[in-house]
Amino acid sequence: MWSKPDRIDKVLKDVEKTINHKYPLDFTCLTYGADLHNMLLNLGVDSVCICPYDRMFPETEEFAHKINAFQEAAKRSDKWISLDWDVFAMRQIPDNFDSFYKDKVFESNLRQYYNPKVKTREHKRKLPCASFLFFGDKSIPSKVYDLWKNSKESKWREERFLRYWVDSQCPNGELDLDYYKEHFESKHFCLKNSSVFRDRDKDTLFQHFSGNRRD
């Protein structure tokens, strides 16, 4: 978590909704800024301060904070799920939850935007949704970071560089919808309106509740 001072109240409301949710989750928050870290601890959140400063990156590279947090998570766990604060469990997490991700490398819903987001031959509006991400390979965050670091495109949106990593995994070096659905599409996360694949076919455990942006 990172935040600007004028957004602290909004952030804390999101946190309170999460910890008071009907189906609370056992989670750790990787936090930027000592003050925000202490606020979270006072709310009972298991917070780890990964940077004493509120921000590491300028506003034009806002979501690089997430990419950096993915790298920090890789130092602490062999596999993990990254959730945004507007993603909630829809029912009790089953005891065999870990088995859902056995032998999985990466999962995320493929999301459709209104405008092109990547410079590719096809599927320019489709990106992995960063609101729910499963990482089963500790090397992925550093590869995404390298794509971000070496890019000459806008570095604001982290999903662009997740998409370029996905491209590198597809047979022809660019997003293949059938391959993505088989290997990377989340089976347990519902994105609602902007999802490329039908959510009603899923065993939904988590759902995204913010307004689906059409940018």
C-alpha positions as CSV (number, residue, x, y, z in Angstrom):
1,M,0.0,0.0,0.0
2,W,1.1,3.5,-0.8
3,S,-0.8,6.8,-0.6
4,K,-0.7,10.5,-0.9
5,P,-1.5,12.5,2.2
6,D,-4.8,13.8,0.8
7,R,-6.0,10.2,0.2
8,I,-5.3,8.7,3.6
9,D,-8.9,8.9,4.7
10,K,-10.1,7.1,1.6
11,V,-7.4,4.5,2.1
12,L,-8.3,3.8,5.7
13,K,-12.0,3.4,4.8
14,D,-10.9,0.7,2.3
15,V,-8.9,-1.0,5.0
16,E,-11.8,-0.9,7.5
17,K,-14.1,-2.5,4.9
18,T,-11.6,-5.3,4.3
19,I,-11.0,-6.2,8.0
20,N,-14.7,-5.9,8.8
21,H,-15.9,-8.0,5.8
22,K,-18.2,-10.9,6.3
23,Y,-15.4,-13.3,5.1
24,P,-12.2,-11.7,6.4
25,L,-8.9,-12.9,4.9
26,D,-5.6,-13.6,6.6
27,F,-3.2,-11.3,4.8
28,T,0.0,-9.2,5.0
29,C,0.2,-5.7,3.6
30,L,3.4,-4.5,2.1
31,T,3.5,-0.8,3.0
32,Y,5.2,2.4,1.8
33,G,5.8,5.0,4.5
34,A,6.4,4.7,8.2
35,D,3.3,6.7,9.2
36,L,0.9,4.6,7.0
37,H,2.6,1.5,8.3
38,N,1.9,2.5,11.9
39,M,-1.7,3.4,11.1
40,L,-2.2,-0.1,9.7
41,L,-0.7,-1.7,12.7
42,N,-3.0,0.3,15.0
43,L,-5.9,-1.1,13.0
44,G,-4.7,-4.6,13.5
45,V,-3.4,-5.2,10.0
46,D,-0.2,-7.3,9.6
47,S,1.8,-4.6,7.9
48,V,5.4,-4.9,6.7
49,C,7.1,-1.5,5.9
50,I,9.1,-2.1,2.7
51,C,10.1,1.6,2.4
52,P,10.2,4.3,5.0
53,Y,9.1,6.9,2.5
54,D,5.5,7.5,1.2
55,R,6.6,7.0,-2.4
56,M,9.5,5.6,-4.4
57,F,8.3,6.6,-7.8
58,P,6.9,9.8,-9.4
59,E,3.2,10.1,-10.2
60,T,3.9,9.4,-13.9
61,E,5.2,5.9,-12.7
62,E,2.5,5.5,-10.0
63,F,1.9,1.7,-10.3
64,A,5.6,0.9,-10.3
65,H,5.0,0.8,-6.5
66,K,3.0,-2.4,-7.2
67,I,5.7,-4.0,-9.3
68,N,8.3,-3.3,-6.6
69,A,5.9,-4.8,-4.0
70,F,5.7,-7.9,-6.1
71,Q,9.5,-8.2,-5.9
72,E,9.4,-7.7,-2.2
73,A,6.7,-10.5,-1.9
74,A,9.0,-12.8,-3.8
75,K,11.6,-12.4,-1.1
76,R,9.1,-13.6,1.5
77,S,7.1,-16.4,-0.2
78,D,7.4,-19.0,-2.9
79,K,3.8,-18.3,-4.0
80,W,1.2,-15.7,-3.1
81,I,-1.9,-13.9,-4.2
82,S,-1.9,-10.1,-4.6
83,L,-5.3,-8.5,-4.0
84,D,-6.5,-4.9,-4.3
85,W,-8.4,-3.4,-1.4
86,D,-11.6,-3.4,-3.5
87,V,-11.5,-7.2,-4.0
88,F,-13.5,-9.3,-1.4
89,A,-14.1,-12.9,-0.6
90,M,-17.6,-14.0,-1.6
91,R,-17.7,-17.0,0.7
92,Q,-15.5,-18.8,3.3
93,I,-12.2,-19.8,1.8
94,P,-12.1,-23.6,1.7
95,D,-9.5,-25.6,3.6
96,N,-8.2,-27.1,0.3
97,F,-7.6,-23.6,-1.2
98,D,-3.9,-24.3,-1.7
99,S,-4.7,-27.2,-4.0
100,F,-6.4,-24.9,-6.4
101,Y,-3.0,-23.5,-7.4
102,K,-1.0,-26.6,-7.5
103,D,1.5,-26.5,-10.4
104,K,0.1,-23.0,-11.4
105,V,2.6,-20.3,-12.4
106,F,0.5,-17.2,-12.8
107,E,-3.2,-16.3,-12.8
108,S,-5.2,-13.2,-13.5
109,N,-8.4,-12.3,-15.3
110,L,-7.9,-10.9,-18.7
111,R,-9.5,-7.5,-18.8
112,Q,-10.8,-5.6,-21.8
113,Y,-10.3,-1.8,-21.9
114,Y,-12.0,0.7,-24.1
115,N,-8.8,2.2,-25.6
116,P,-5.6,0.5,-26.8
117,K,-3.0,-0.1,-24.0
118,V,-0.2,-1.9,-25.6
119,K,1.8,-1.7,-28.9
120,T,1.1,-5.2,-30.3
121,R,-0.3,-6.6,-33.5
122,E,-3.5,-7.9,-31.9
123,H,-5.5,-7.6,-28.7
124,K,-4.3,-4.1,-27.9
125,R,-7.0,-3.5,-25.4
126,K,-6.6,-6.7,-23.3
127,L,-4.4,-6.8,-20.2
128,P,-4.2,-9.0,-17.1
129,C,-6.1,-7.4,-14.3
130,A,-3.8,-6.4,-11.5
131,S,-6.6,-6.4,-8.9
132,F,-6.1,-10.2,-8.5
133,L,-2.8,-11.9,-9.3
134,F,-1.5,-15.3,-8.4
135,F,2.3,-15.8,-8.5
136,G,3.6,-19.3,-8.4
137,D,7.0,-18.5,-9.8
138,K,9.3,-16.1,-7.8
139,S,11.1,-15.0,-10.9
140,I,8.1,-13.4,-12.5
141,P,8.2,-10.0,-10.6
142,S,11.8,-9.3,-11.5
143,K,11.1,-10.1,-15.2
144,V,8.1,-7.7,-15.1
145,Y,10.3,-5.1,-13.5
146,D,12.9,-5.4,-16.2
147,L,10.2,-5.0,-18.9
148,W,9.1,-1.9,-17.0
149,K,12.6,-0.5,-16.5
150,N,13.7,-0.9,-20.1
151,S,10.5,0.3,-21.7
152,K,10.2,3.5,-23.7
153,E,6.4,3.5,-23.3
154,S,4.5,5.2,-20.6
155,K,5.4,3.5,-17.2
156,W,2.2,4.5,-15.4
157,R,0.2,1.3,-15.7
158,E,1.7,-1.9,-14.3
159,E,-0.8,-4.1,-16.2
160,R,1.0,-3.2,-19.5
161,F,4.1,-4.9,-18.3
162,L,2.3,-7.9,-17.0
163,R,0.8,-8.2,-20.5
164,Y,4.2,-8.1,-22.1
165,W,5.4,-10.9,-19.7
166,V,2.3,-12.9,-20.7
167,D,3.2,-12.3,-24.4
168,S,6.6,-13.8,-23.8
169,Q,5.0,-17.0,-22.5
170,C,2.6,-17.5,-25.4
171,P,3.6,-19.8,-28.3
172,N,4.0,-17.0,-30.9
173,G,5.4,-14.4,-28.5
174,E,2.1,-12.5,-28.4
175,L,-1.2,-12.9,-26.5
176,D,-3.1,-16.0,-27.6
177,L,-6.6,-16.1,-26.1
178,D,-7.0,-19.8,-26.0
179,Y,-3.6,-20.3,-24.5
180,Y,-4.3,-17.6,-21.9
181,K,-7.6,-19.1,-20.9
182,E,-6.1,-22.5,-20.4
183,H,-2.9,-21.4,-18.6
184,F,-3.5,-18.0,-17.0
185,E,-7.1,-17.1,-16.6
186,S,-8.2,-17.1,-13.0
187,K,-10.9,-19.7,-12.2
188,H,-11.9,-18.1,-8.9
189,F,-11.9,-14.3,-9.4
190,C,-14.9,-12.5,-10.9
191,L,-14.1,-9.2,-12.6
192,K,-17.7,-8.5,-13.8
193,N,-18.3,-6.3,-16.8
194,S,-14.8,-5.9,-18.3
195,S,-13.8,-9.5,-18.2
196,V,-12.8,-11.0,-21.6
197,F,-14.0,-14.5,-20.5
198,R,-17.4,-15.2,-19.0
199,D,-17.4,-15.0,-15.2
200,R,-20.4,-17.2,-14.8
201,D,-18.3,-20.2,-15.9
202,K,-16.1,-19.8,-12.8
203,D,-16.1,-21.1,-9.2
204,T,-16.1,-17.5,-7.8
205,L,-14.3,-17.0,-4.5
206,F,-13.3,-13.4,-5.0
207,Q,-15.0,-10.5,-6.7
208,H,-13.9,-7.0,-7.8
209,F,-16.3,-4.3,-6.5
210,S,-15.0,-1.0,-7.8
211,G,-16.5,0.6,-10.9
212,N,-15.1,-1.0,-14.0
213,R,-13.1,1.7,-15.7
214,R,-13.6,2.1,-19.5
215,D,-10.4,4.1,-20.2
